[in-house]
Amino acid sequence: MDKTGMPKAKASTQCQVVKGLFNQRRRWARGRVERLLSLGRLIGLLVYAQRLGSLLQHHIFSHQV
């Protein structure tokens, strides 16, 4: 049982082909999640770089005489 008191779910199949396909779908889904997280990190990095560049420009131009 889990923390909520419900029994743990367990997927089981009798056919090895179906079980293999089920596992393959899980691997594909995991890959999609990892790509989505990777894309999110890349976007976050680009936004950070843009903000940093903006701050540097403001700092450089505000100190010029």
Residue frames as a rotation matrix with the C-alpha (Angstrom) as fourth column:
MET 1
0.576 0.818 0.000 0.00
0.818 -0.576 0.000 0.00
0.000 0.000 -1.000 0.00
ASP 2
-0.298 -0.655 0.695 1.11
0.581 -0.702 -0.412 3.56
0.757 0.281 0.590 -0.63
LYS 3
-0.972 -0.201 -0.122 0.83
0.219 -0.582 -0.784 6.59
0.086 -0.788 0.609 1.66
THR 4
-0.561 0.821 0.104 -2.82
-0.768 -0.563 0.305 7.16
0.309 0.091 0.947 0.73
GLY 5
-0.341 0.419 0.841 -3.80
-0.555 0.633 -0.540 3.65
-0.759 -0.651 0.017 1.81
MET 6
0.698 0.563 -0.443 -4.47
-0.675 0.308 -0.670 2.49
-0.241 0.767 0.595 -1.74
PRO 7
0.526 -0.539 0.658 -2.82
0.353 0.842 0.408 -0.66
-0.774 0.018 0.633 -3.05
LYS 8
-0.301 -0.729 -0.615 0.11
-0.414 -0.481 0.773 -0.06
-0.859 0.487 -0.157 -5.39
ALA 9
0.781 0.560 -0.275 -0.79
-0.454 0.207 -0.867 -0.38
-0.428 0.802 0.416 -9.04
LYS 10
-0.356 -0.882 0.308 1.20
-0.308 0.422 0.853 -2.92
-0.882 0.208 -0.422 -10.99
ALA 11
0.391 0.435 -0.811 0.90
-0.901 0.002 -0.433 -3.37
-0.187 0.900 0.393 -14.73
SER 12
-0.471 -0.539 0.699 1.20
-0.321 0.842 0.433 -6.96
-0.822 -0.020 -0.569 -15.81
THR 13
0.287 0.512 -0.809 0.65
-0.956 0.100 -0.276 -8.72
-0.060 0.853 0.519 -19.08
GLN 14
0.522 -0.069 0.850 0.73
-0.128 0.979 0.158 -12.33
-0.843 -0.191 0.503 -20.12
CYS 15
0.836 -0.198 0.511 2.07
0.548 0.284 -0.787 -11.74
0.011 0.938 0.346 -23.61
GLN 16
0.027 -0.926 -0.376 5.77
0.731 -0.238 0.639 -10.79
-0.682 -0.293 0.671 -23.87
VAL 17
-0.468 -0.159 0.869 5.15
0.817 -0.452 0.357 -8.84
0.336 0.878 0.342 -27.10
VAL 18
0.521 0.738 0.430 2.52
0.445 -0.664 0.600 -6.66
0.728 -0.121 -0.675 -25.44
LYS 19
0.757 -0.306 -0.578 4.76
0.533 -0.223 0.816 -6.19
-0.378 -0.926 -0.005 -22.40
GLY 20
-0.317 -0.926 0.205 7.64
0.864 -0.193 0.464 -5.16
-0.390 0.324 0.862 -24.69
LEU 21
-0.226 0.320 0.920 5.44
0.660 -0.644 0.386 -2.65
0.717 0.694 -0.066 -26.48
PHE 22
0.829 0.538 -0.154 4.25
0.448 -0.472 0.759 -1.27
0.335 -0.699 -0.632 -23.14
ASN 23
0.368 -0.782 -0.502 7.84
0.650 -0.170 0.741 -0.79
-0.665 -0.599 0.446 -22.00
GLN 24
-0.494 -0.543 0.680 8.75
0.869 -0.348 0.353 0.82
0.045 0.765 0.643 -25.33
ARG 25
0.302 0.682 0.666 5.90
0.532 -0.700 0.476 3.33
0.791 0.210 -0.574 -24.94
ARG 26
0.875 -0.036 -0.482 7.20
0.439 -0.358 0.824 4.16
-0.202 -0.933 -0.297 -21.46
ARG 27
-0.132 -0.990 -0.046 10.70
0.805 -0.134 0.578 4.73
-0.578 0.039 0.815 -22.87
TRP 28
-0.353 0.063 0.933 9.30
0.768 -0.550 0.328 7.02
0.534 0.833 0.146 -25.58
ALA 29
0.710 0.680 0.182 7.27
0.419 -0.616 0.667 8.96
0.566 -0.397 -0.723 -23.02
ARG 30
0.593 -0.576 -0.563 10.32
0.590 -0.166 0.790 9.31
-0.548 -0.801 0.241 -20.78
GLY 31
-0.430 -0.779 0.457 12.31
0.880 -0.248 0.405 10.63
-0.202 0.576 0.792 -23.74
ARG 32
0.059 0.538 0.841 9.63
0.606 -0.689 0.398 13.21
0.793 0.486 -0.367 -24.51
VAL 33
0.920 0.267 -0.285 9.66
0.381 -0.454 0.805 14.41
0.086 -0.850 -0.520 -20.89
GLU 34
0.184 -0.937 -0.298 13.46
0.719 -0.079 0.690 14.65
-0.670 -0.341 0.659 -20.92
ARG 35
-0.468 -0.319 0.824 13.41
0.842 -0.445 0.306 16.64
0.269 0.837 0.476 -24.17
LEU 36
0.496 0.729 0.471 10.77
0.470 -0.682 0.561 18.96
0.730 -0.057 -0.681 -22.73
LEU 37
0.830 -0.248 -0.500 12.84
0.431 -0.283 0.857 19.53
-0.355 -0.926 -0.128 -19.58
SER 38
-0.205 -0.960 0.188 15.95
0.855 -0.083 0.512 20.07
-0.476 0.266 0.838 -21.68
LEU 39
-0.192 0.233 0.953 14.11
0.733 -0.612 0.297 22.60
0.653 0.756 -0.053 -23.83
GLY 40
0.839 0.543 -0.023 12.90
0.390 -0.573 0.720 24.37
0.378 -0.613 -0.693 -20.68
ARG 41
0.435 -0.769 -0.468 16.47
0.601 -0.138 0.787 24.61
-0.670 -0.624 0.402 -19.38
LEU 42
-0.448 -0.607 0.656 17.65
0.893 -0.264 0.365 25.97
-0.049 0.749 0.661 -22.73
ILE 43
0.239 0.619 0.749 14.91
0.556 -0.719 0.417 28.63
0.796 0.317 -0.515 -22.79
GLY 44
0.915 0.077 -0.395 15.75
0.394 -0.381 0.837 29.58
-0.086 -0.921 -0.379 -19.20
LEU 45
0.011 -0.993 -0.119 19.41
0.768 -0.068 0.637 29.92
-0.640 -0.099 0.762 -20.12
LEU 46
-0.393 -0.115 0.912 18.59
0.829 -0.474 0.297 32.09
0.399 0.873 0.281 -23.15
VAL 47
0.655 0.681 0.327 16.33
0.418 -0.687 0.595 34.36
0.630 -0.253 -0.734 -21.07
TYR 48
0.706 -0.479 -0.522 19.08
0.500 -0.184 0.846 34.66
-0.501 -0.858 0.110 -18.44
ALA 49
-0.333 -0.882 0.333 21.65
0.871 -0.153 0.466 35.53
-0.360 0.445 0.820 -21.12
GLN 50
-0.045 0.398 0.916 19.33
0.693 -0.649 0.315 38.14
0.720 0.649 -0.246 -22.61
ARG 51
0.909 0.411 -0.073 18.73
0.319 -0.573 0.755 39.76
0.268 -0.709 -0.652 -19.22
LEU 52
0.376 -0.858 -0.349 22.44
0.642 -0.030 0.766 39.70
-0.668 -0.512 0.540 -18.42
GLY 53
-0.421 -0.506 0.753 23.25
0.903 -0.313 0.294 41.31
0.087 0.804 0.589 -21.78
SER 54
0.378 0.662 0.647 20.63
0.515 -0.731 0.447 43.97
0.769 0.164 -0.617 -21.16
LEU 55
0.912 -0.071 -0.404 22.06
0.356 -0.350 0.866 44.73
-0.203 -0.934 -0.294 -17.72
LEU 56
-0.037 -0.999 0.011 25.60
0.801 -0.023 0.598 44.94
-0.597 0.030 0.802 -19.11
GLN 57
-0.257 0.003 0.966 24.51
0.816 -0.536 0.218 47.31
0.518 0.844 0.135 -21.88
HIS 58
0.759 0.597 0.259 22.72
0.339 -0.703 0.625 49.53
0.556 -0.387 -0.736 -19.38
HIS 59
0.707 -0.555 -0.438 25.76
0.465 -0.101 0.880 49.52
-0.533 -0.825 0.187 -17.11
ILE 60
-0.279 -0.866 0.416 28.19
0.905 -0.092 0.416 50.30
-0.322 0.492 0.809 -19.94
PHE 61
-0.192 0.255 0.948 26.11
0.695 -0.646 0.315 53.05
0.692 0.720 -0.053 -21.51
SER 62
0.836 0.548 -0.025 25.18
0.394 -0.567 0.724 54.68
0.383 -0.615 -0.689 -18.20
HIS 63
0.557 -0.697 -0.451 28.87
0.457 -0.195 0.868 55.16
-0.693 -0.690 0.210 -17.31
GLN 64
-0.144 -0.599 0.788 29.96
0.985 -0.163 0.055 56.72
0.096 0.784 0.613 -20.59
VAL 65
-0.056 0.048 -0.997 30.68
0.409 -0.910 -0.067 60.43
-0.911 -0.411 0.031 -20.62
